[in-house]
Amino acid sequence: MIFFYLWRAGLLGRTDREKLGFFFGVTAGPLYLSRRMPLVASINWARALVDPGYARAVASWLLYRADLYDGRQG
């Protein structure tokens, strides 16, 4: 479910290497918050794969985070 909602929101097409690095906690400096607490650890993946409501909420949260990173919101 989560991949469907990410694709539907257009987030899969907007990802690049730097965003994926922040998502997985692989960043250049050790002081980045994303390195200590990566976004991937904040998601209950088993629930995101089967629960449509949770997957929709996670996709909207990740879209919001990507917009903050790109400077579209904030």
The first five atom37 places (N, CA, C, CB, O) and aatype in JSON, in Angstrom:
{
  "aatype": [12, 9, 13, 13, 18, 10, 17, 1, 0, 7, 10, 10, 7, 1, 16, 3, 1, 6, 11, 10, 7, 13, 13, 13, 7, 19, 16, 0, 7, 14, 10, 18, 10, 15, 1, 1, 12, 14, 10, 19, 0, 15, 9, 2, 17, 0, 1, 0, 10, 19, 3, 14, 7, 18, 0, 1, 0, 19, 0, 15, 17, 10, 10, 18, 1, 0, 3, 10, 18, 3, 7, 1, 5, 7],
  "atom_mask": [
    [1, 1, 1, 1, 1],
    [1, 1, 1, 1, 1],
    [1, 1, 1, 1, 1],
    [1, 1, 1, 1, 1],
    [1, 1, 1, 1, 1],
    [1, 1, 1, 1, 1],
    [1, 1, 1, 1, 1],
    [1, 1, 1, 1, 1],
    [1, 1, 1, 1, 1],
    [1, 1, 1, 0, 1],
    [1, 1, 1, 1, 1],
    [1, 1, 1, 1, 1],
    [1, 1, 1, 0, 1],
    [1, 1, 1, 1, 1],
    [1, 1, 1, 1, 1],
    [1, 1, 1, 1, 1],
    [1, 1, 1, 1, 1],
    [1, 1, 1, 1, 1],
    [1, 1, 1, 1, 1],
    [1, 1, 1, 1, 1],
    [1, 1, 1, 0, 1],
    [1, 1, 1, 1, 1],
    [1, 1, 1, 1, 1],
    [1, 1, 1, 1, 1],
    [1, 1, 1, 0, 1],
    [1, 1, 1, 1, 1],
    [1, 1, 1, 1, 1],
    [1, 1, 1, 1, 1],
    [1, 1, 1, 0, 1],
    [1, 1, 1, 1, 1],
    [1, 1, 1, 1, 1],
    [1, 1, 1, 1, 1],
    [1, 1, 1, 1, 1],
    [1, 1, 1, 1, 1],
    [1, 1, 1, 1, 1],
    [1, 1, 1, 1, 1],
    [1, 1, 1, 1, 1],
    [1, 1, 1, 1, 1],
    [1, 1, 1, 1, 1],
    [1, 1, 1, 1, 1],
    [1, 1, 1, 1, 1],
    [1, 1, 1, 1, 1],
    [1, 1, 1, 1, 1],
    [1, 1, 1, 1, 1],
    [1, 1, 1, 1, 1],
    [1, 1, 1, 1, 1],
    [1, 1, 1, 1, 1],
    [1, 1, 1, 1, 1],
    [1, 1, 1, 1, 1],
    [1, 1, 1, 1, 1],
    [1, 1, 1, 1, 1],
    [1, 1, 1, 1, 1],
    [1, 1, 1, 0, 1],
    [1, 1, 1, 1, 1],
    [1, 1, 1, 1, 1],
    [1, 1, 1, 1, 1],
    [1, 1, 1, 1, 1],
    [1, 1, 1, 1, 1],
    [1, 1, 1, 1, 1],
    [1, 1, 1, 1, 1],
    [1, 1, 1, 1, 1],
    [1, 1, 1, 1, 1],
    [1, 1, 1, 1, 1],
    [1, 1, 1, 1, 1],
    [1, 1, 1, 1, 1],
    [1, 1, 1, 1, 1],
    [1, 1, 1, 1, 1],
    [1, 1, 1, 1, 1],
    [1, 1, 1, 1, 1],
    [1, 1, 1, 1, 1],
    [1, 1, 1, 0, 1],
    [1, 1, 1, 1, 1],
    [1, 1, 1, 1, 1],
    [1, 1, 1, 0, 1]
  ],
  "atom_positions": [
    [[0.82, -1.2, 0.0], [0.0, 0.0, 0.0], [0.87, 1.26, 0.0], [-0.94, 0.0, 1.21], [0.56, 2.23, -0.7]],
    [[1.93, 1.25, 0.77], [2.73, 2.46, 0.91], [3.34, 2.88, -0.43], [3.83, 2.25, 1.94], [3.4, 4.07, -0.74]],
    [[3.78, 1.92, -1.22], [4.39, 2.26, -2.5], [3.36, 2.83, -3.48], [5.07, 1.03, -3.11], [3.68, 3.69, -4.3]],
    [[2.13, 2.35, -3.39], [1.07, 2.9, -4.22], [0.82, 4.36, -3.88], [-0.22, 2.09, -4.06], [0.72, 5.2, -4.78]],
    [[0.72, 4.67, -2.59], [0.46, 6.05, -2.2], [1.65, 6.97, -2.46], [0.08, 6.1, -0.73], [1.47, 8.14, -2.78]],
    [[2.86, 6.44, -2.32], [4.04, 7.25, -2.67], [4.08, 7.53, -4.16], [5.33, 6.53, -2.23], [4.42, 8.64, -4.58]],
    [[3.74, 6.54, -4.97], [3.7, 6.73, -6.41], [2.59, 7.71, -6.79], [3.5, 5.39, -7.13], [2.79, 8.58, -7.64]],
    [[1.44, 7.58, -6.16], [0.29, 8.44, -6.45], [0.56, 9.89, -6.07], [-0.94, 7.94, -5.7], [0.09, 10.81, -6.75]],
    [[1.31, 10.11, -5.01], [1.66, 11.47, -4.59], [2.78, 12.06, -5.44], [2.06, 11.47, -3.12], [3.06, 13.26, -5.34]],
    [[3.42, 11.25, -6.26], [4.5, 11.73, -7.1], [5.84, 11.78, -6.4], [0.0, 0.0, 0.0], [6.79, 12.37, -6.92]],
    [[5.93, 11.18, -5.25], [7.16, 11.25, -4.47], [8.23, 10.32, -5.01], [6.87, 10.92, -3.02], [9.42, 10.61, -4.87]],
    [[7.85, 9.22, -5.6], [8.85, 8.3, -6.13], [9.64, 8.93, -7.28], [8.19, 7.01, -6.6], [10.82, 8.64, -7.45]],
    [[9.0, 9.78, -8.05], [9.68, 10.44, -9.15], [10.55, 11.61, -8.71], [0.0, 0.0, 0.0], [11.44, 12.02, -9.46]],
    [[10.31, 12.14, -7.52], [11.06, 13.3, -7.03], [12.26, 12.94, -6.17], [10.15, 14.19, -6.24], [13.02, 13.82, -5.79]],
    [[12.43, 11.68, -5.88], [13.54, 11.29, -5.0], [14.85, 11.35, -5.76], [13.31, 9.89, -4.42], [14.91, 11.06, -6.95]],
    [[15.88, 11.71, -5.05], [17.23, 11.71, -5.61], [18.16, 11.1, -4.57], [17.68, 13.15, -6.01], [17.72, 10.67, -3.5]],
    [[19.42, 11.06, -4.88], [20.4, 10.39, -4.01], [20.5, 11.06, -2.64], [21.77, 10.38, -4.68], [20.61, 10.38, -1.62]],
    [[20.46, 12.37, -2.61], [20.6, 13.08, -1.34], [19.39, 12.86, -0.43], [20.79, 14.57, -1.6], [19.55, 12.67, 0.78]],
    [[18.18, 12.89, -1.0], [16.98, 12.63, -0.2], [16.97, 11.21, 0.35], [15.73, 12.88, -1.03], [16.58, 10.99, 1.49]],
    [[17.38, 10.26, -0.47], [17.43, 8.88, 0.01], [18.47, 8.73, 1.11], [17.75, 7.92, -1.15], [18.28, 7.94, 2.04]],
    [[19.57, 9.47, 1.01], [20.58, 9.43, 2.06], [20.03, 9.93, 3.39], [0.0, 0.0, 0.0], [20.29, 9.33, 4.43]],
    [[19.28, 11.02, 3.35], [18.66, 11.52, 4.58], [17.61, 10.55, 5.1], [18.05, 12.89, 4.35], [17.46, 10.38, 6.31]],
    [[16.87, 9.91, 4.19], [15.83, 8.97, 4.59], [16.43, 7.77, 5.32], [15.05, 8.5, 3.38], [15.87, 7.31, 6.32]],
    [[17.55, 7.26, 4.81], [18.18, 6.09, 5.42], [19.21, 6.44, 6.48], [18.82, 5.26, 4.35], [19.76, 5.53, 7.11]],
    [[19.5, 7.71, 6.7], [20.45, 8.12, 7.73], [21.89, 8.09, 7.29], [0.0, 0.0, 0.0], [22.79, 8.09, 8.13]],
    [[22.13, 8.06, 5.99], [23.49, 8.07, 5.45], [23.78, 9.49, 4.98], [23.66, 7.02, 4.27], [23.48, 9.84, 3.84]],
    [[24.35, 10.31, 5.86], [24.6, 11.71, 5.53], [26.08, 12.01, 5.67], [23.78, 12.63, 6.43], [26.86, 11.21, 6.17]],
    [[26.45, 13.19, 5.21], [27.86, 13.58, 5.19], [28.41, 13.84, 6.59], [28.05, 14.81, 4.32], [29.53, 13.43, 6.89]],
    [[27.66, 14.51, 7.42], [28.16, 14.87, 8.73], [27.53, 14.08, 9.85], [0.0, 0.0, 0.0], [26.37, 13.68, 9.75]],
    [[28.28, 13.84, 10.92], [27.74, 13.05, 12.03], [26.75, 13.82, 12.91], [28.87, 12.54, 12.89], [26.09, 13.22, 13.75]],
    [[26.62, 15.13, 12.73], [25.74, 15.92, 13.58], [24.34, 16.08, 13.02], [26.34, 17.27, 13.81], [23.48, 16.68, 13.67]],
    [[24.08, 15.56, 11.84], [22.74, 15.65, 11.27], [21.76, 14.83, 12.1], [22.73, 15.18, 9.81], [22.08, 13.72, 12.53]],
    [[20.58, 15.37, 12.32], [19.55, 14.65, 13.05], [19.13, 13.39, 12.29], [18.33, 15.55, 13.3], [18.79, 12.37, 12.9]],
    [[19.15, 13.46, 10.96], [18.72, 12.3, 10.18], [19.69, 11.13, 10.33], [18.6, 12.68, 8.71], [19.31, 9.99, 10.07]],
    [[20.91, 11.4, 10.73], [21.84, 10.29, 10.94], [21.54, 9.59, 12.26], [23.29, 10.8, 10.92], [21.65, 8.36, 12.35]],
    [[21.18, 10.36, 13.28], [20.88, 9.75, 14.58], [19.49, 9.13, 14.61], [21.0, 10.78, 15.68], [19.29, 8.08, 15.23]],
    [[18.54, 9.76, 13.94], [17.16, 9.29, 13.93], [16.64, 9.32, 12.49], [16.26, 10.15, 14.86], [15.9, 10.24, 12.13]],
    [[17.0, 8.35, 11.66], [16.57, 8.39, 10.26], [15.06, 8.2, 10.12], [17.3, 7.31, 9.45], [14.42, 7.59, 10.97]],
    [[14.51, 8.74, 9.04], [13.08, 8.64, 8.81], [12.62, 7.2, 8.62], [12.69, 9.46, 7.6], [11.49, 6.85, 8.96]],
    [[13.49, 6.37, 8.07], [13.11, 4.98, 7.82], [12.78, 4.25, 9.13], [14.23, 4.26, 7.08], [11.96, 3.33, 9.13]],
    [[13.39, 4.66, 10.22], [13.13, 4.01, 11.52], [11.82, 4.49, 12.15], [14.28, 4.27, 12.47], [11.34, 3.87, 13.09]],
    [[11.26, 5.57, 11.65], [10.03, 6.12, 12.21], [8.77, 5.46, 11.67], [9.96, 7.59, 11.94], [7.68, 5.71, 12.17]],
    [[8.92, 4.62, 10.67], [7.76, 4.03, 10.0], [7.61, 2.57, 10.41], [7.91, 4.15, 8.46], [8.58, 1.81, 10.43]],
    [[6.4, 2.19, 10.74], [6.07, 0.79, 11.0], [5.8, 0.15, 9.64], [4.82, 0.64, 11.97], [4.69, 0.24, 9.11]],
    [[6.82, -0.51, 9.09], [6.74, -0.98, 7.71], [5.72, -2.09, 7.52], [8.09, -1.47, 7.27], [5.07, -2.15, 6.47]],
    [[5.56, -2.95, 8.48], [4.55, -4.02, 8.35], [3.16, -3.43, 8.24], [4.63, -5.0, 9.55], [2.34, -3.87, 7.44]],
    [[2.9, -2.43, 9.05], [1.59, -1.78, 9.01], [1.42, -0.95, 7.74], [1.4, -0.9, 10.24], [0.32, -0.89, 7.18]],
    [[2.5, -0.3, 7.29], [2.43, 0.53, 6.09], [2.17, -0.3, 4.83], [3.71, 1.31, 5.93], [1.62, 0.2, 3.86]],
    [[2.57, -1.56, 4.86], [2.36, -2.41, 3.7], [0.93, -2.94, 3.59], [3.32, -3.57, 3.75], [0.48, -3.27, 2.49]],
    [[0.21, -3.02, 4.72], [-1.12, -3.64, 4.68], [-2.26, -2.7, 5.06], [-1.14, -4.82, 5.59], [-3.39, -2.95, 4.65]],
    [[-2.02, -1.65, 5.81], [-3.08, -0.76, 6.27], [-3.16, 0.48, 5.37], [-2.84, -0.34, 7.75], [-2.25, 1.31, 5.39]],
    [[-4.24, 0.62, 4.58], [-4.33, 1.75, 3.65], [-4.35, 3.11, 4.34], [-5.56, 1.6, 2.82], [-3.76, 4.06, 3.84]],
    [[-5.02, 3.22, 5.47], [-5.07, 4.49, 6.18], [-3.7, 4.93, 6.69], [0.0, 0.0, 0.0], [-3.32, 6.09, 6.56]],
    [[-2.98, 3.99, 7.27], [-1.64, 4.29, 7.77], [-0.69, 4.59, 6.61], [-1.1, 3.11, 8.6], [0.13, 5.5, 6.7]],
    [[-0.81, 3.83, 5.52], [0.04, 4.06, 4.36], [-0.22, 5.44, 3.76], [-0.19, 2.98, 3.3], [0.73, 6.12, 3.35]],
    [[-1.47, 5.86, 3.71], [-1.8, 7.19, 3.2], [-1.23, 8.28, 4.09], [-3.32, 7.36, 3.08], [-0.72, 9.28, 3.6]],
    [[-1.3, 8.08, 5.4], [-0.75, 9.05, 6.34], [0.78, 9.13, 6.25], [-1.16, 8.71, 7.76], [1.35, 10.22, 6.29]],
    [[1.43, 7.99, 6.12], [2.88, 7.97, 5.98], [3.31, 8.65, 4.69], [3.41, 6.53, 6.03], [4.28, 9.4, 4.67]],
    [[2.58, 8.39, 3.59], [2.91, 9.0, 2.32], [2.75, 10.52, 2.38], [2.04, 8.43, 1.21], [3.58, 11.24, 1.83]],
    [[1.7, 11.0, 3.03], [1.53, 12.45, 3.14], [2.6, 13.06, 4.04], [0.13, 12.79, 3.68], [3.05, 14.17, 3.78]],
    [[3.01, 12.34, 5.08], [4.08, 12.84, 5.95], [5.41, 12.89, 5.2], [4.21, 11.95, 7.2], [6.15, 13.86, 5.34]],
    [[5.71, 11.86, 4.42], [6.95, 11.86, 3.65], [6.92, 12.92, 2.55], [7.18, 10.48, 3.04], [7.96, 13.51, 2.24]],
    [[5.76, 13.17, 1.97], [5.63, 14.24, 0.98], [5.89, 15.59, 1.63], [4.25, 14.21, 0.32], [6.56, 16.44, 1.05]],
    [[5.35, 15.79, 2.83], [5.6, 17.02, 3.57], [7.09, 17.19, 3.88], [4.79, 17.03, 4.88], [7.63, 18.29, 3.72]],
    [[7.75, 16.12, 4.3], [9.19, 16.19, 4.6], [10.0, 16.49, 3.35], [9.67, 14.88, 5.23], [10.97, 17.24, 3.4]],
    [[9.61, 15.9, 2.22], [10.31, 16.17, 0.96], [10.1, 17.62, 0.53], [9.83, 15.21, -0.15], [11.03, 18.26, 0.02]],
    [[8.9, 18.15, 0.73], [8.65, 19.55, 0.41], [9.46, 20.48, 1.3], [7.15, 19.86, 0.54], [9.94, 21.52, 0.84]],
    [[9.61, 20.14, 2.57], [10.46, 20.93, 3.45], [11.9, 20.9, 2.98], [10.36, 20.43, 4.9], [12.59, 21.93, 2.99]],
    [[12.36, 19.74, 2.57], [13.73, 19.6, 2.12], [13.98, 20.39, 0.83], [14.06, 18.12, 1.9], [15.04, 20.99, 0.66]],
    [[12.99, 20.4, -0.07], [13.11, 21.12, -1.33], [12.88, 22.62, -1.19], [12.14, 20.56, -2.34], [13.17, 23.38, -2.11]],
    [[12.37, 23.06, -0.05], [12.1, 24.47, 0.16], [10.74, 24.92, -0.34], [0.0, 0.0, 0.0], [10.51, 26.12, -0.49]],
    [[9.85, 23.99, -0.61], [8.51, 24.34, -1.08], [7.58, 24.72, 0.06], [7.91, 23.18, -1.84], [6.62, 25.46, -0.14]],
    [[7.87, 24.22, 1.25], [7.09, 24.57, 2.44], [8.05, 24.99, 3.53], [6.2, 23.37, 2.92], [9.26, 24.74, 3.45]],
    [[7.52, 25.61, 4.53], [8.36, 25.85, 5.67], [8.45, 27.23, 6.08], [0.0, 0.0, 0.0], [9.14, 27.54, 7.05]]
  ]
}
